[in-house]
């Protein structure tokens, strides 16, 4: 598992990650993404998950975050961000540090 990285996402856009040595799994819906994440989790250190799918898998991601690995990283999908990745990053930073150091200013 050491150092292995994967991405799960919709459409062929995730296949571009293969050029960087990342294993890519195309999943066009949340049930398939959930099954794929459960199946591959023991084999990877880091799994990128497009936030359009990650939002629907929040319960599973939260359970997986209780373990050290894999690290689940939501990233924008080919249609842009849903805001899920930003929200989760803010939550994790607040949890780790006790303060909001990333988004202290009010958004407009």
C-alpha positions as CSV (number, residue, x, y, z in Angstrom):
1,X,0.0,0.0,0.0
2,X,2.8,2.4,0.7
3,X,2.7,5.4,-1.5
4,X,-0.1,4.1,-3.8
5,X,-2.5,6.8,-5.0
6,X,-5.9,6.5,-6.7
7,X,-8.7,8.8,-8.0
8,X,-12.4,8.0,-8.3
9,X,-14.5,10.3,-10.4
10,X,-17.1,10.7,-13.1
11,X,-16.2,10.8,-16.8
12,X,-12.9,10.4,-18.6
13,X,-11.3,13.4,-16.9
14,X,-10.0,11.2,-14.2
15,X,-8.0,9.1,-16.7
16,X,-5.6,12.0,-17.2
17,X,-4.3,11.3,-13.7
18,X,-2.8,8.0,-15.0
19,X,-0.1,10.1,-16.6
20,X,1.0,11.0,-13.1
21,X,1.1,7.5,-11.9
22,X,-2.3,7.6,-10.2
23,X,-4.7,4.7,-10.6
24,X,-8.0,5.9,-12.0
25,X,-11.4,4.5,-11.4
26,X,-14.3,5.9,-13.4
27,X,-17.6,5.8,-11.6
28,X,-20.6,7.6,-13.0
29,X,-22.9,7.3,-9.9
30,X,-22.7,7.3,-6.1
31,X,-23.5,3.6,-5.6
32,X,-20.7,2.5,-7.9
33,X,-18.3,5.0,-6.3
34,X,-19.2,3.7,-2.8
35,X,-18.5,0.1,-3.8
36,X,-15.3,1.1,-5.5
37,X,-14.1,3.1,-2.5
38,X,-14.8,0.2,-0.1
39,X,-13.0,-2.2,-2.4
40,X,-9.9,-0.2,-3.1
41,X,-9.4,1.5,0.3
42,X,-7.1,-1.2,1.8
43,X,-4.7,-0.9,-1.1
44,X,-4.1,2.8,-1.2
45,X,-2.5,5.5,1.0
46,X,-4.3,8.4,-0.7
47,X,-7.5,8.3,-2.6
48,X,-8.7,11.4,-4.5
49,X,-12.5,11.5,-4.9
50,X,-14.3,14.1,-7.0
51,X,-16.5,16.2,-4.8
52,X,-19.6,15.6,-6.9
53,X,-19.4,12.0,-5.8
54,X,-17.8,12.6,-2.4
55,X,-20.8,14.6,-1.1
56,X,-23.0,11.6,-1.4
57,X,-20.4,9.4,0.3
58,X,-19.9,11.7,3.3
59,X,-20.9,9.0,5.8
60,X,-18.4,6.5,4.4
61,X,-15.7,9.1,4.2
62,X,-16.2,10.1,7.8
63,X,-15.9,6.5,8.9
64,X,-12.7,6.0,6.9
65,X,-11.2,9.2,8.3
66,X,-11.2,7.5,11.7
67,X,-8.2,5.4,10.5
68,X,-4.9,6.8,9.5
69,X,-5.1,5.4,5.9
70,X,-6.3,5.8,3.3
71,X,-6.4,9.6,3.3
72,X,-9.5,10.6,1.3
73,X,-9.1,13.9,-0.5
74,X,-12.1,15.5,-2.2
75,X,-11.1,17.4,-5.4
76,X,-13.2,19.3,-7.9
77,X,-14.6,17.2,-10.8
78,X,-14.6,18.0,-14.5
79,X,-17.7,20.3,-14.0
80,X,-16.0,22.3,-11.3
81,X,-16.5,22.3,-7.5
82,X,-19.7,21.7,-5.6
83,X,-18.1,23.3,-2.6
84,X,-17.9,20.0,-0.7
85,X,-14.1,19.9,-0.8
86,X,-13.8,23.4,0.6
87,X,-16.2,22.7,3.4
88,X,-14.5,19.4,4.4
89,X,-11.0,21.1,4.3
90,X,-12.4,23.8,6.6
91,X,-13.9,21.3,9.0
92,X,-10.7,19.2,9.1
93,X,-8.5,22.3,9.8
94,X,-10.7,23.5,12.5
95,X,-10.7,20.0,14.1
96,X,-6.9,19.7,13.9
97,X,-6.1,23.2,15.0
98,X,-9.1,24.4,17.0
99,X,-9.4,27.5,14.8
100,X,-10.3,28.5,11.3
101,X,-7.1,29.6,9.8
102,X,-8.1,29.1,6.1
103,X,-11.3,31.0,5.7
104,X,-11.3,33.5,8.5
105,X,-12.8,36.3,6.4
106,X,-16.5,36.2,5.7
107,X,-17.5,35.0,2.2
108,X,-19.7,37.2,0.0
